[in-house]
Amino acid sequence: MKNRVLATCVIVLILLSSCSNLMLFTKETRDNLNKNHQEVNKVQFYNSDKIVLKRNLTKDETQVAKGVIVFENGQYFEEIIIPKRTKGVVTKKGSEYLRVAFEEGDKRDLRSTCGNKILVQ
């Protein structure tokens, strides 16, 4: 009987420890942070879905592009893919938006409103 209880406790602990504590960043989440005097730039952000950025290129630009080059409908595109659940940090905040960067460097952030699907921990 003791072994069964112990085994059940171990299984429950494993299941609970594997659960993610991520949640969607909403207006209510931001209001709660503000109400509790917590800085939004101290929060760890993640993107909830894969993000694919596309940029139209000239033929000359295809030689120096950093991402994946795709030829589509007679045009060249550079694709940069940010995988799902990539860590991000807030670089700038406004009253209705946040700018979140998923890599270091200038002009590497994306504008997000509270309606976008961004996860926080």
N, C-alpha and C positions, 0 to 999 in steps of 0.2 A: 504494500500500500504506500509506504514512504517513497519507494522508487517511482511509482506512478505520479505522485504529487511533485516530486523533484523534477521528473521529466516534463511534466506539464508546465512548471514554473520556468524551466529552461527554454522551452518552445515559445512561451509568451514573451520572455525577455528578448529572444532573438527577433521575434516579429515586431516588437515595439522599437527595438534599436534600429531596425531597417527602414522604419517609416521616415519619410522626409518631413522636415518642419518648414518647407517652403510654402509661401502663400502669395497670392496675387497682390500686387501693389495697386491699391485703389485710392480714390479720394479719401475714403474713410481711414485707410492706413496712414496716409499723409497727415490727415487731421489729428489722428491719435499721436503721431510722432511730435507734431507741433505742440499739442496740448501737454505732452509730457516733457517738453523742452529737449527732445532728442534731435540731433542733426541728421538730416537725410544722407549726407555724404559719409556717414559712419555705418550705413546699412550696406550689406552685401547684396548686390543685384545679380540676377541671372535672366537670360532671355528664355521665354517659355516655349518657343518654337524656333526651328531653323530660320535664319535670316539670309536671304540671297540678295546681294546688291549687284545691280547691273549698270554698266557704263558703256555707252556707244564709243567705239574707237575708229580712228582712221587707220588705213593700212600701215602707215609709218609708225603709229603708236603701238601697234601690236608687237613690235620688237622690244619694247621696254615695259610692257605691262607686268604687274606683279601677280595678278590672280590667274584664273583659268580663262583662256581665250575661247570663245564660242562663235562659230560662224552660223548666222541665222537669218533667213530671208534676205540674203545678199549683203548683210552687214556684219561687222565684227563687234563683239561685246566682250568686255572683261567682266567676269563674275567673281565676286568675293563672297564666300560662304562662311557665316558665323554659325557653328553647330549649336543645336539646342542645349540649353543649360550652361552656356559659356558665362563665366564670371564677368561682371561689369561693375564700374564705379561711376558715381555721379561726378561730372566735371563742372556742371553749372545748373542752377535751378532758377525757375521763374515761378510766378504765382499759378500758372496753369500747365507747366511742362517741366521736364527734367532733360538734361543732356547726359547720356550714358555712354561711356567708352568701354569697348571690349578688348582694346589693345592700347599700348602706349604710343604717344606721338601727337603732333599737332593735327588738328582737324580730323580726328579719328573717332569723334563721338556722334551719336545719333540722337535726334530729338524724339522724345516720347511724352505722350500725354497719359493721364491716369487711365484712359480707356484702352491703351495698348496692353498686351499681355506680357507683363514683366513680373518676375518672381522675386521675392525678397526673403532673406533669412535673418 
